[in-house]
């Protein structure tokens, strides 16, 4: 799923052009829903991605979500996230969001957590429920963020980012905390280090359940939504 276009069963058509791909529990596409209204207190499982941008000097881009965002407004998080559309590959979707949200090109894209999955609720009760492969890329040039998407941004030293996750996880989005915790101790910061090329990724599969019932990849309970605070942002 991460290296090929998303295909939806015959008979399913986009409700609107800007849609998300709904998923069965085993990760198979089952339909489409408008992106603008899919997030509720009972958000269905759907396909997404997270991308962390790393400069050649090793600094990682954190962005603060715009105050007008429907979910987690004003919360600091990873560089950018998004949802691939039907017939769109992950690489195409990530490139599209990098241009739309940060007005930049990317290179050296690779997957570091291809089976990441999480469920979390924000302070208002709105839920994210995503199969969300995690990628790392190198930016080409400097970001020029869209104010509709990004309120602020900072290039952060990785050691400072690790400390932030440890002492103030509530300051970041729950998915960023879970991802950074899972990536600790790996060579994910190097765009030529550990990770999977897009052409070698195996399909996403159903994973073990967390103690709170929210599924997560690789059977790692430390990556459950319960491992990161929800409803505190």
N, CA, C and O of each residue as an XYZ file, in Angstrom:
932
protein
N       0.820     -1.211      0.000
C       0.000      0.000      0.000
C       0.854      1.260      0.000
O       0.427      2.297     -0.508
N       2.043      1.182      0.560
C       2.858      2.378      0.672
C       3.621      2.712     -0.590
O       4.089      3.842     -0.732
N       3.771      1.755     -1.533
C       4.550      2.037     -2.724
C       3.743      1.889     -3.999
O       4.316      1.905     -5.088
N       2.430      1.745     -3.896
C       1.587      1.646     -5.067
C       0.343      2.500     -4.863
O      -0.002      2.869     -3.740
N      -0.325      2.806     -5.979
C      -1.507      3.658     -5.898
C      -2.610      2.970     -5.100
O      -2.765      1.751     -5.153
N      -3.370      3.772     -4.359
C      -4.475      3.243     -3.552
C      -5.644      2.914     -4.466
O      -6.109      3.769     -5.220
N      -6.114      1.686     -4.399
C      -7.255      1.261     -5.191
C      -8.436      0.989     -4.272
O      -8.285      0.349     -3.231
N      -9.605      1.472     -4.654
C     -10.826      1.302     -3.873
C     -11.737      0.340     -4.614
O     -11.773      0.366     -5.844
N     -12.485     -0.521     -3.899
C     -13.358     -1.493     -4.558
C     -14.280     -0.864     -5.595
O     -14.712      0.279     -5.448
N     -14.571     -1.614     -6.627
C     -15.443     -1.136     -7.698
C     -16.776     -0.683     -7.122
O     -17.310     -1.286     -6.191
N     -17.297      0.388     -7.694
C     -18.572      0.913     -7.240
C     -18.433      2.043     -6.251
O     -19.393      2.773     -6.004
N     -17.227      2.207     -5.665
C     -17.003      3.310     -4.734
C     -16.480      4.510     -5.521
O     -15.515      4.379     -6.275
N     -17.095      5.662     -5.359
C     -16.659      6.865     -6.062
C     -16.419      7.966     -5.043
O     -17.051      7.979     -3.987
N     -15.505      8.898     -5.348
C     -15.255      9.983     -4.395
C     -16.495     10.828     -4.154
O     -17.186     11.210     -5.098
N     -16.779     11.120     -2.880
C     -17.878     12.022     -2.571
C     -17.506     13.432     -3.007
O     -18.328     14.157     -3.568
N     -16.264     13.810     -2.745
C     -15.709     15.078     -3.211
C     -14.289     14.795     -3.651
O     -13.754     13.724     -3.365
N     -13.663     15.747     -4.348
C     -12.299     15.541     -4.811
C     -11.340     15.344     -3.641
O     -10.447     14.499     -3.704
N     -11.525     16.128     -2.564
C     -10.641     16.035     -1.409
C     -11.225     15.011     -0.439
O     -12.065     15.338      0.399
N     -10.767     13.772     -0.566
C     -11.341     12.683      0.207
C     -10.245     11.899      0.913
O      -9.059     12.098      0.652
N     -10.655     11.000      1.814
C      -9.747     10.047      2.443
C     -10.195      8.646      2.068
O     -11.353      8.414      1.720
N      -9.252      7.717      2.147
C      -9.535      6.313      1.844
C      -9.854      5.593      3.147
O      -9.005      5.513      4.035
N     -11.065      5.071      3.267
C     -11.475      4.295      4.440
C     -10.910      2.878      4.346
O     -10.770      2.326      3.255
N     -10.588      2.296      5.509
C      -9.935      0.993      5.542
C     -10.709     -0.011      6.385
O     -11.372      0.349      7.358
N     -10.611     -1.282      5.989
C     -11.042     -2.377      6.842
C     -10.005     -2.560      7.950
O      -8.926     -1.970      7.902
N     -10.337     -3.377      8.942
C      -9.403     -3.616     10.042
C      -8.100     -4.257      9.575
O      -7.066     -4.082     10.220
N      -8.128     -4.990      8.475
C      -6.911     -5.626      7.975
C      -6.140     -4.721      7.022
O      -5.160     -5.153      6.416
N      -6.578     -3.457      6.882
C      -5.851     -2.496      6.061
C      -6.319     -2.402      4.626
O      -5.798     -1.578      3.874
N      -7.295     -3.223      4.210
C      -7.782     -3.158      2.838
C      -8.712     -1.954      2.647
O      -9.550     -1.689      3.507
N      -8.577     -1.224      1.536
C      -9.494     -0.110      1.271
C     -10.929     -0.601      1.148
O     -11.196     -1.650      0.563
N     -11.858      0.190      1.720
C     -13.274     -0.207      1.659
C     -14.178      0.895      1.134
O     -15.366      0.657      0.919
N     -13.651      2.090      0.921
C     -14.489      3.179      0.435
C     -13.817      4.513      0.626
O     -12.631      4.589      0.945
N     -14.595      5.578      0.426
C     -14.078      6.937      0.493
C     -14.986      7.801      1.360
O     -16.171      7.509      1.523
N     -14.407      8.882      1.920
C     -15.193      9.831      2.713
C     -14.595     11.221      2.525
O     -13.391     11.344      2.301
N     -15.413     12.272      2.613
C     -14.877     13.631      2.492
C     -13.882     13.921      3.618
O     -14.172     13.653      4.783
N     -12.731     14.458      3.282
C     -11.719     14.745      4.299
C     -12.219     15.782      5.303
O     -11.880     15.721      6.484
N     -13.013     16.717      4.838
C     -13.447     17.822      5.695
C     -14.355     17.375      6.827
O     -14.453     18.060      7.845
N     -15.023     16.230      6.667
C     -16.010     15.815      7.665
C     -15.743     14.435      8.253
O     -16.548     13.953      9.049
N     -14.643     13.783      7.890
C     -14.421     12.409      8.337
C     -14.083     12.328      9.821
O     -14.344     11.307     10.457
N     -13.501     13.398     10.385
C     -13.082     13.355     11.786
C     -14.229     13.760     12.713
O     -14.698     14.898     12.691
N     -14.661     12.805     13.519
C     -15.745     13.007     14.476
C     -15.343     12.327     15.788
O     -14.178     11.976     15.975
N     -16.303     12.142     16.689
C     -16.032     11.393     17.910
C     -15.983      9.888     17.652
O     -15.649      9.110     18.545
N     -16.315      9.488     16.438
C     -16.253      8.071     16.051
C     -15.619      7.960     14.660
O     -16.193      7.336     13.766
N     -14.471      8.546     14.479
C     -13.793      8.576     13.183
C     -13.498      7.161     12.697
O     -12.909      6.371     13.434
N     -13.895      6.827     11.470
C     -13.587      5.496     10.951
C     -12.097      5.366     10.624
O     -11.420      6.362     10.370
N     -11.602      4.143     10.634
C     -10.205      3.890     10.281
C      -9.961      4.318      8.840
O     -10.726      3.966      7.942
N      -8.893      5.077      8.625
C      -8.590      5.536      7.278
C      -7.081      5.655      7.076
O      -6.303      5.547      8.024
N      -6.691      5.874      5.845
C      -5.283      5.877      5.466
C      -4.702      7.277      5.544
O      -5.335      8.247      5.128
N      -3.485      7.377      6.083
C      -2.799      8.665      6.210
C      -1.295      8.428      6.083
O      -0.859      7.326      5.751
N      -0.511      9.466      6.349
C       0.940      9.341      6.447
C       1.450     10.463      7.352
O       0.782     11.480      7.536
N       2.628     10.265      7.905
C       3.360     11.321      8.603
C       4.733     11.437      7.956
O       5.324     10.432      7.560
N       5.243     12.667      7.848
C       6.571     12.878      7.279
C       7.377     13.786      8.204
O       6.891     14.823      8.656
N       8.606     13.382      8.473
C       9.556     14.165      9.257
C      10.641     14.674      8.304
O      11.285     13.881      7.618
N      10.842     15.979      8.260
C      11.877     16.563      7.413
C      13.149     16.775      8.222
O      13.115     17.330      9.320
N      14.266     16.327      7.669
C      15.562     16.426      8.333
C      16.528     17.151      7.407
O      16.737     16.733      6.268
N      17.120     18.242      7.897
C      18.109     18.983      7.114
C      19.446     18.242      7.113
O      19.658     17.354      7.939
N      20.347     18.595      6.200
C      21.680     17.973      6.195
C      22.439     18.166      7.505
O      23.297     17.349      7.840
N      22.140     19.236      8.257
C      22.822     19.448      9.539
C      22.193     18.631     10.675
O      22.631     18.730     11.821
N      21.170     17.828     10.365
C      20.566     16.940     11.350
C      19.373     17.502     12.083
O      18.712     16.767     12.818
N      19.069     18.781     11.913
C      17.925     19.362     12.609
C      16.616     18.904     11.976
O      16.516     18.697     10.767
N      15.619     18.754     12.842
C      14.320     18.218     12.443
C      13.291     19.345     12.474
O      13.293     20.168     13.389
N      12.418     19.378     11.479
C      11.402     20.426     11.420
C      10.174     20.051     12.246
O       9.531     19.031     11.997
N       9.859     20.892     13.236
C       8.587     20.810     13.956
C       7.684     21.926     13.455
O       8.146     23.035     13.188
N       6.405     21.633     13.329
C       5.442     22.659     12.934
C       4.332     22.736     13.968
O       3.975     21.742     14.601
N       3.799     23.937     14.123
C       2.643     24.134     15.001
C       1.404     24.235     14.135
O       1.317     25.092     13.255
N       0.455     23.364     14.386
C      -0.758     23.334     13.581
C      -1.513     24.653     13.693
O      -1.586     25.249     14.768
N      -2.068     25.098     12.581
C      -2.804     26.358     12.565
C      -3.945     26.335     13.585
O      -4.530     25.287     13.858
N      -4.244     27.491     14.133
C      -5.299     27.591     15.139
C      -6.682     27.318     14.559
O      -7.635     27.082     15.301
N      -6.789     27.349     13.240
C      -8.068     27.087     12.581
C      -8.263     25.616     12.230
O      -9.315     25.248     11.707
N      -7.275     24.769     12.505
C      -7.404     23.351     12.192
C      -8.515     22.733     13.054
O      -8.689     23.102     14.216
N      -9.249     21.805     12.478
C     -10.380     21.215     13.190
C      -9.920     20.288     14.316
O     -10.550     20.247     15.372
N      -8.845     19.552     14.108
C      -8.318     18.658     15.135
C      -6.951     19.143     15.604
O      -6.117     19.564     14.803
N      -6.739     19.077     16.908
C      -5.472     19.488     17.519
C      -5.007     20.869     17.040
O      -3.854     21.007     16.632
N      -5.866     21.891     17.077
C      -5.432     23.237     16.660
C      -4.343     23.774     17.586
O      -4.425     23.629     18.806
N      -3.327     24.394     16.996
C      -2.275     25.031     17.773
C      -1.277     24.096     18.422
O      -0.441     24.546     19.206
N      -1.337     22.811     18.122
C      -0.450     21.829     18.748
C       0.802     21.640     17.880
O       0.716     21.594     16.652
N       1.961     21.531     18.535
C       3.210     21.249     17.831
C       3.246     19.777     17.439
O       2.794     18.909     18.185
N       3.796     19.511     16.245
C       3.785     18.147     15.734
C       4.943     17.951     14.759
O       5.797     18.826     14.614
N       4.965     16.804     14.097
C       6.000     16.537     13.094
C       5.826     17.464     11.899
O       4.870     18.238     11.849
N       6.733     17.396     10.943
C       6.801     18.376      9.858
C       5.466     18.546      9.132
O       4.979     19.666      8.977
N       4.881     17.445      8.691
C       3.541     17.515      8.093
C       2.957     16.112      7.980
O       3.673     15.111      7.974
N       1.640     16.079      7.892
C       0.885     14.831      7.734
C      -0.109     15.022      6.602
O      -0.308     16.135      6.115
N      -0.726     13.934      6.193
C      -1.737     14.070      5.155
C      -2.407     12.751      4.846
O      -2.174     11.741      5.509
N      -3.254     12.781      3.815
C      -4.048     11.623      3.415
C      -3.900     11.392      1.912
O      -4.229     12.280      1.126
N      -3.420     10.236      1.498
C      -3.395      9.929      0.068
C      -4.807      9.737     -0.474
O      -5.694      9.247      0.225
N      -4.995     10.122     -1.707
C      -6.287      9.944     -2.362
C      -6.306      8.649     -3.166
O      -5.274      8.013     -3.378
N      -7.494      8.279     -3.604
C      -7.634      7.120     -4.474
C      -6.760      7.299     -5.716
O      -6.696      8.389     -6.284
N      -6.096      6.237     -6.127
C      -5.208      6.202     -7.304
C      -3.926      7.000     -7.097
O      -3.215      7.257     -8.068
N      -3.604      7.402     -5.869
C      -2.405      8.187     -5.597
C      -1.434      7.332     -4.780
O      -1.843      6.669     -3.827
N      -0.145      7.345     -5.148
C       0.851      6.649     -4.347
C       1.207      7.499     -3.137
O       0.908      8.692     -3.090
N       1.858      6.859     -2.147
C       2.317      7.610     -0.981
C       3.290      8.717     -1.401
O       3.201      9.845     -0.916
N       4.206      8.390     -2.291
C       5.178      9.391     -2.728
C       4.487     10.597     -3.357
O       4.871     11.738     -3.102
N       3.481     10.350     -4.167
C       2.731     11.445     -4.779
C       2.002     12.270     -3.732
O       1.986     13.499     -3.800
N       1.394     11.587     -2.759
C       0.651     12.299     -1.712
C       1.594     13.139     -0.856
O       1.288     14.292     -0.551
N       2.726     12.580     -0.469
C       3.678     13.312      0.366
C       4.222     14.521     -0.381
O       4.362     15.598      0.198
N       4.525     14.350     -1.648
C       5.003     15.474     -2.470
C       3.938     16.565     -2.562
O       4.247     17.754     -2.478
N       2.685     16.150     -2.736
C       1.585     17.122     -2.842
C       1.426     17.920     -1.556
O       1.275     19.141     -1.599
N       1.458     17.239     -0.408
C       1.296     17.944      0.860
C       2.491     18.827      1.191
O       2.318     19.907      1.756
N       3.703     18.388      0.849
C       4.888     19.223      1.092
C       4.772     20.541      0.339
O       5.133     21.595      0.864
N       4.274     20.484     -0.874
C       4.105     21.699     -1.674
C       2.961     22.548     -1.148
O       3.070     23.773     -1.096
N       1.851     21.899     -0.751
C       0.665     22.646     -0.323
C       0.860     23.300      1.037
O       0.472     24.453      1.227
N       1.457     22.581      1.987
C       1.553     23.096      3.353
C       2.825     23.901      3.607
O       2.811     24.850      4.391
N       3.938     23.523      2.941
C       5.221     24.151      3.232
C       5.885     24.781      2.006
O       6.939     25.405      2.128
N       5.281     24.625      0.834
C       5.792     25.219     -0.410
C       7.247     24.828     -0.654
O       8.088     25.678     -0.945
N       7.532     23.535     -0.532
C       8.883     23.082     -0.829
C       8.878     21.706     -1.488
O       7.904     20.958     -1.410
N       9.986     21.402     -2.132
C      10.224     20.087     -2.709
C      10.955     19.231     -1.681
O      11.576     19.753     -0.756
N      10.875     17.919     -1.849
C      11.576     17.004     -0.961
C      12.379     16.005     -1.795
O      12.118     15.813     -2.983
N      13.358     15.375     -1.147
C      14.140     14.322     -1.788
C      14.522     13.290     -0.729
O      14.299     13.488      0.465
N      15.101     12.188     -1.197
C      15.560     11.116     -0.308
C      14.441     10.608      0.599
O      14.663     10.382      1.789
N      13.253     10.431      0.051
C      12.110      9.951      0.832
C      12.255      8.468      1.133
O      12.565      7.675      0.245
N      12.029      8.095      2.400
C      12.083      6.687      2.777
C      11.138      6.448      3.955
O      10.840      7.360      4.726
N      10.683      5.226      4.075
C       9.785      4.842      5.157
C      10.586      4.341      6.346
O      11.512      3.545      6.186
N      10.229      4.808      7.547
C      10.915      4.374      8.765
C       9.995      3.599      9.714
O      10.472      2.794     10.514
N       8.706      3.830      9.634
C       7.709      3.054     10.393
C       6.566      2.711      9.437
O       5.500      3.320      9.517
N       6.768      1.754      8.542
C       5.766      1.503      7.500
C       4.457      0.931      8.008
O       3.450      1.001      7.303
N       4.436      0.354      9.234
C       3.204     -0.254      9.744
C       2.608      0.519     10.917
O       1.813     -0.032     11.678
N       2.983      1.784     11.072
C       2.499      2.573     12.206
C       0.987      2.785     12.109
O       0.446      3.069     11.041
N       0.332      2.640     13.243
C      -1.126      2.801     13.322
C      -1.472      3.313     14.705
O      -0.860      2.889     15.685
N      -2.435      4.214     14.812
C      -2.766      4.773     16.122
C      -4.209      5.272     16.140
O      -4.845      5.465     15.104
N      -4.691      5.470     17.354
C      -5.989      6.100     17.583
C      -5.837      7.026     18.774
O      -5.282      6.624     19.797
N      -6.320      8.267     18.664
C      -6.200      9.239     19.753
C      -7.332     10.249     19.650
O      -7.861     10.499     18.567
N      -7.699     10.830     20.800
C      -8.749     11.848     20.852
C      -8.176     13.146     21.375
O      -7.359     13.135     22.295
N      -8.595     14.278     20.796
C      -8.116     15.573     21.283
C      -9.020     16.089     22.403
O      -9.954     15.407     22.823
N      -8.731     17.298     22.879
C      -9.453     17.835     24.038
C     -10.939     18.016     23.768
O     -11.748     17.994     24.695
N     -11.300     18.193     22.508
C     -12.709     18.388     22.165
C     -13.449     17.075     21.973
O     -14.672     17.068     21.827
N     -12.722     15.962     21.971
C     -13.338     14.662     21.750
C     -13.231     14.149     20.336
O     -13.617     13.011     20.066
N     -12.706     14.972     19.405
C     -12.531     14.511     18.031
C     -11.413     13.476     17.975
O     -10.401     13.596     18.665
N     -11.612     12.466     17.149
C     -10.739     11.307     17.126
C      -9.954     11.235     15.819
O     -10.491     11.499     14.743
N      -8.659     10.871     15.928
C      -7.871     10.426     14.789
C      -7.766      8.912     14.886
O      -7.530      8.369     15.965
N      -7.940      8.234     13.766
C      -7.937      6.773     13.744
C      -7.341      6.359     12.402
O      -8.050      6.242     11.402
N      -6.025      6.139     12.397
C      -5.322      6.061     11.123
C      -4.320      4.912     11.045
O      -3.626      4.604     12.013
N      -4.264      4.292      9.881
C      -3.083      3.562      9.450
C      -2.186      4.616      8.819
O      -2.547      5.217      7.808
N      -1.023      4.842      9.409
C      -0.266      6.063      9.128
C       1.231      5.764      8.981
O       1.992      6.030      9.912
N       1.672      5.223      7.847
C       3.097      4.990      7.638
C       3.899      6.277      7.851
O       3.455      7.368      7.493
N       5.084      6.127      8.439
C       5.913      7.276      8.795
C       7.132      7.329      7.873
O       7.806      6.324      7.650
N       7.396      8.524      7.346
C       8.470      8.728      6.380
C       9.436      9.807      6.855
O       9.090     10.658      7.674
N      10.637      9.752      6.329
C      11.648     10.789      6.526
C      12.073     11.278      5.154
O      12.203     10.484      4.223
N      12.291     12.580      5.024
C      12.758     13.156      3.764
C      13.646     14.353      4.049
O      13.649     14.893      5.156
N      14.390     14.757      3.046
C      15.233     15.942      3.133
C      14.575     17.074      2.348
O      14.173     16.860      1.204
N      14.453     18.263      2.919
C      13.840     19.379      2.190
C      14.801     19.956      1.159
O      16.017     19.964      1.346
N      14.230     20.429      0.090
C      15.004     21.160     -0.917
C      14.645     22.632     -0.747
O      13.565     23.058     -1.158
N      15.538     23.408     -0.148
C      15.251     24.805      0.146
C      14.580     24.943      1.502
O      14.484     23.988      2.272
N      14.119     26.156      1.772
C      13.482     26.446      3.052
C      11.974     26.488      2.928
O      11.446     26.858      1.879
N      11.267     26.110      3.996
C       9.808     26.102      3.948
C       9.206     27.500      3.974
O       9.730     28.413      4.613
N       8.100     27.642      3.269
C       7.275     28.859      3.311
C       5.856     28.401      3.643
O       5.051     28.151      2.746
N       5.561     28.296      4.928
C       4.332     27.617      5.348
C       3.061     28.360      4.957
O       3.014     29.590      4.942
N       2.037     27.581      4.643
C       0.710     28.131      4.407
C       0.080     28.474      5.745
O       0.031     27.608      6.619
N      -0.403     29.690      5.952
C      -1.012     30.060      7.242
C      -2.278     29.270      7.549
O      -2.687     29.190      8.707
N      -2.902     28.688      6.534
C      -4.087     27.862      6.771
C      -3.726     26.517      7.398
O      -4.588     25.835      7.953
N      -2.455     26.141      7.309
C      -2.013     24.841      7.800
C      -1.039     24.936      8.971
O      -1.097     24.129      9.900
N      -0.149     25.919      8.925
C       0.953     26.003      9.883
C       0.992     27.384     10.526
O       1.049     28.399      9.832
N       0.961     27.416     11.865
C       1.030     28.691     12.591
C       2.470     29.128     12.819
O       2.790     30.313     12.719
N       3.341     28.160     13.127
C       4.754     28.434     13.389
C       5.563     27.213     12.999
O       5.010     26.131     12.796
N       6.877     27.387     12.894
C       7.754     26.241     12.705
C       9.096     26.497     13.358
O       9.496     27.643     13.566
N       9.785     25.414     13.678
C      11.104     25.472     14.293
C      11.954     24.305     13.809
O      11.472     23.177     13.707
N      13.236     24.585     13.508
C      14.207     23.521     13.257
C      14.829     23.163     14.601
O      15.413     24.025     15.258
N      14.712     21.909     15.017
C      15.033     21.496     16.377
C      16.179     20.489     16.371
O      16.250     19.609     15.514
N      17.075     20.638     17.345
C      18.132     19.652     17.532
C      17.508     18.336     18.005
O      16.662     18.355     18.900
N      17.901     17.199     17.432
C      17.292     15.918     17.805
C      17.372     15.609     19.299
O      16.438     15.040     19.865
N      18.490     15.982     19.945
C      18.610     15.730     21.383
C      17.571     16.525     22.165
O      16.999     16.020     23.131
N      17.323     17.772     21.750
C      16.298     18.576     22.399
C      14.911     17.976     22.181
O      14.058     18.017     23.067
N      14.701     17.423     20.995
C      13.415     16.809     20.681
C      13.187     15.579     21.555
O      12.081     15.368     22.053
N      14.223     14.769     21.742
C      14.103     13.605     22.619
C      13.752     14.025     24.044
O      12.911     13.405     24.695
N      14.405     15.083     24.519
C      14.129     15.564     25.879
C      12.703     16.077     26.001
O      12.045     15.868     27.020
N      12.225     16.751     24.953
C      10.856     17.257     24.974
C       9.860     16.114     25.086
O       8.897     16.202     25.848
N      10.081     15.050     24.337
C       9.193     13.885     24.394
C       9.176     13.289     25.794
O       8.134     12.831     26.261
N      10.309     13.293     26.461
C      10.410     12.692     27.785
C       9.776     13.545     28.885
O       9.076     13.028     29.755
N      10.031     14.870     28.836
C       9.604     15.702     29.970
C       8.284     16.425     29.732
O       7.632     16.827     30.696
N       7.873     16.603     28.490
C       6.625     17.333     28.217
C       5.912     16.761     26.996
O       5.686     17.484     26.026
N       5.552     15.475     27.024
C       4.884     14.887     25.858
C       3.563     15.553     25.525
O       3.116     15.506     24.379
N       2.927     16.179     26.521
C       1.652     16.865     26.288
C       1.818     18.075     25.366
O       0.826     18.598     24.858
N       3.062     18.531     25.141
C       3.297     19.692     24.284
C       3.274     19.336     22.803
O       3.267     20.223     21.949
N       3.261     18.047     22.496
C       3.271     17.575     21.111
C       2.010     16.773     20.812
O       1.310     16.331     21.723
N       1.734     16.593     19.532
C       0.609     15.739     19.153
C       0.888     14.308     19.612
O       2.045     13.891     19.655
N      -0.158     13.551     19.956
C       0.055     12.179     20.429
C       0.709     11.289     19.386
O       1.485     10.402     19.739
N       0.409     11.508     18.092
C       1.047     10.673     17.076
C       2.531     11.001     16.953
O       3.335     10.101     16.713
N       2.914     12.263     17.112
C       4.331     12.612     17.068
C       5.086     11.976     18.236
O       6.193     11.467     18.058
N       4.490     12.005     19.426
C       5.120     11.388     20.591
C       5.306      9.887     20.362
O       6.381      9.348     20.626
N       4.271      9.216     19.876
C       4.351      7.774     19.643
C       5.391      7.441     18.584
O       6.138      6.473     18.724
N       5.439      8.245     17.519
C       6.409      7.986     16.454
C       7.841      8.208     16.934
O       8.715      7.375     16.692
N       8.078      9.311     17.605
C       9.430      9.628     18.064
C       9.901      8.627     19.120
O      11.086      8.299     19.182
N       8.977      8.145     19.945
C       9.324      7.117     20.922
C       9.718      5.823     20.224
O      10.699      5.184     20.604
N       8.957      5.436     19.204
C       9.256      4.208     18.465
C      10.564      4.319     17.682
O      11.247      3.317     17.474
N      10.916      5.528     17.249
C      12.120      5.722     16.438
C      13.382      5.909     17.267
O      14.487      5.863     16.727
N      13.233      6.118     18.563
C      14.407      6.355     19.410
C      15.365      5.171     19.345
O      14.955      4.017     19.464
N      16.639      5.474     19.157
C      17.656      4.430     19.094
C      17.910      3.899     17.705
O      18.793      3.061     17.521
N      17.156      4.365     16.714
C      17.394      3.969     15.325
C      18.171      5.077     14.617
O      18.465      6.118     15.205
N      18.497      4.838     13.358
C      19.228      5.832     12.573
C      18.300      6.596     11.635
O      18.662      6.908     10.501
N      17.099      6.892     12.125
C      16.096      7.507     11.261
C      16.462      8.912     10.824
O      15.957      9.377      9.802
N      17.327      9.612     11.565
C      17.680     10.989     11.220
C      18.528     11.088      9.969
O      18.572     12.142      9.335
N      19.201     10.012      9.604
C      20.011     10.016      8.392
C      19.143      9.636      7.213
O      18.543      8.562      7.212
N      19.061     10.502      6.199
C      18.217     10.202      5.048
C      18.786      9.084      4.198
O      18.157      8.660      3.228
N      19.978      8.597      4.554
C      20.537      7.445      3.847
C      20.717      6.263      4.795
O      21.373      5.279      4.453
N      20.122      6.369      6.008
C      20.317      5.334      7.023
C      19.245      4.274      6.980
O      18.757      3.913      5.909
N      18.872      3.767      8.165
C      17.900      2.691      8.232
C      16.563      3.136      7.657
O      16.185      4.305      7.730
N      15.868      2.175      7.089
C      14.557      2.466      6.540
C      14.328      1.645      5.303
O      15.213      0.912      4.862
N      13.143      1.763      4.735
C      12.771      0.989      3.569
C      12.605      1.896      2.378
O      11.997      2.962      2.475
N      13.144      1.475      1.255
C      12.874      2.213      0.026
C      11.420      1.997     -0.353
O      10.815      1.000      0.042
N      10.858      2.918     -1.112
C       9.442      2.808     -1.460
C       9.167      1.582     -2.305
O       8.061      1.042     -2.275
N      10.160      1.137     -3.060
C       9.950     -0.002     -3.948
C      10.045     -1.342     -3.228
O       9.667     -2.369     -3.790
N      10.552     -1.348     -1.974
C      10.761     -2.613     -1.282
C       9.797     -2.837     -0.132
O       9.912     -3.842      0.569
N       8.854     -1.936      0.084
C       7.958     -2.065      1.230
C       6.932     -3.160      0.994
O       6.373     -3.289     -0.096
N       6.696     -3.950      2.041
C       5.629     -4.935      1.978
C       4.314     -4.260      2.303
O       4.311     -3.199      2.927
N       3.182     -4.849      1.896
C       1.885     -4.225      2.185
C       1.654     -4.097      3.685
O       2.207     -4.867      4.471
N       0.843     -3.130      4.077
C       0.461     -2.987      5.478
C      -0.460     -4.135      5.855
O      -1.307     -4.553      5.066
N      -0.286     -4.635      7.060
C      -1.103     -5.749      7.505
C      -1.713     -5.410      8.853
O      -1.298     -4.454      9.507
N      -2.691     -6.189      9.263
C      -3.302     -5.985     10.562
C      -2.280     -6.270     11.658
O      -1.465     -7.184     11.537
N      -2.332     -5.472     12.734
C      -1.339     -5.599     13.793
C      -1.992     -5.960     15.113
O      -3.217     -6.015     15.223
N      -1.165     -6.202     16.105
C      -1.673     -6.532     17.433
C      -2.430     -5.358     18.025
O      -2.225     -4.211     17.630
N      -3.310     -5.652     18.980
C      -4.061     -4.603     19.653
C      -3.318     -4.113     20.882
O      -2.644     -4.885     21.565
N      -3.447     -2.819     21.158
C      -2.919     -2.258     22.394
C      -3.846     -2.640     23.546
O      -4.969     -3.090     23.324
N      -3.369     -2.457     24.772
C      -4.221     -2.771     25.924
C      -5.527     -2.000     25.937
O      -6.527     -2.491     26.460
N      -5.538     -0.779     25.360
C      -6.767      0.012     25.390
C      -7.650     -0.259     24.182
O      -8.684      0.385     24.007
N      -7.242     -1.214     23.347
C      -8.064     -1.587     22.213
C      -7.685     -0.893     20.935
O      -8.264     -1.207     19.895
N      -6.732      0.049     20.944
C      -6.344      0.730     19.717
C      -5.200     -0.022     19.070
O      -4.171     -0.232     19.712
N      -5.347     -0.442     17.794
C      -4.328     -1.260     17.159
C      -3.063     -0.451     16.883
O      -3.102      0.776     16.797
N      -1.934     -1.165     16.746
C      -0.661     -0.515     16.479
C       0.238     -1.503     15.765
O       0.075     -2.714     15.917
N       1.181     -1.003     14.990
C       2.048     -1.879     14.219
C       3.060     -2.611     15.071
O       3.423     -2.154     16.155
N       3.517     -3.757     14.572
C       4.619     -4.530     15.134
C       4.345     -5.038     16.541
O       5.263     -5.528     17.199
N       3.109     -4.937     17.023
C       2.781     -5.455     18.341
C       3.478     -4.724     19.469
O       3.665     -5.285     20.549
N       3.870     -3.466     19.233
C       4.621     -2.708     20.226
C       3.658     -1.854     21.035
O       3.196     -0.819     20.554
N       3.350     -2.273     22.254
C       2.359     -1.565     23.056
C       2.812     -0.166     23.431
O       1.982      0.672     23.785
N       4.129      0.114     23.362
C       4.599      1.455     23.698
C       4.150      2.463     22.671
O       4.263      3.667     22.902
N       3.631      1.993     21.512
C       3.185      2.894     20.464
C       1.674      3.020     20.439
O       1.119      3.541     19.472
N       0.990      2.551     21.485
C      -0.448      2.710     21.569
C      -0.808      4.170     21.792
O       0.025      4.978     22.203
N      -2.070      4.492     21.511
C      -2.521      5.844     21.834
C      -2.433      6.099     23.327
O      -2.302      7.247     23.752
N      -2.505      5.032     24.139
C      -2.429      5.211     25.582
C      -1.023      5.585     26.039
O      -0.850      6.052     27.165
N       0.002      5.384     25.172
C       1.367      5.727     25.542
C       1.616      7.220     25.414
O       2.583      7.747     25.963
N       0.740      7.898     24.686
C       0.856      9.340     24.538
C      -0.405      9.969     25.100
O      -1.490      9.413     24.927
N      -0.299     11.111     25.768
C      -1.491     11.695     26.381
C      -2.483     12.144     25.330
O      -2.093     12.711     24.309
N      -3.740     11.901     25.563
C      -4.772     12.395     24.666
C      -5.750     13.227     25.466
O      -5.983     12.990     26.651
N      -6.319     14.215     24.779
C      -7.286     15.057     25.447
C      -6.642     16.113     26.321
O      -7.352     16.803     27.052
N      -5.312     16.271     26.277
C      -4.642     17.266     27.118
C      -4.166     18.463     26.327
O      -3.630     19.411     26.900
N      -4.358     18.433     24.985
C      -3.862     19.516     24.162
C      -4.974     20.432     23.753
O      -4.738     21.412     23.048
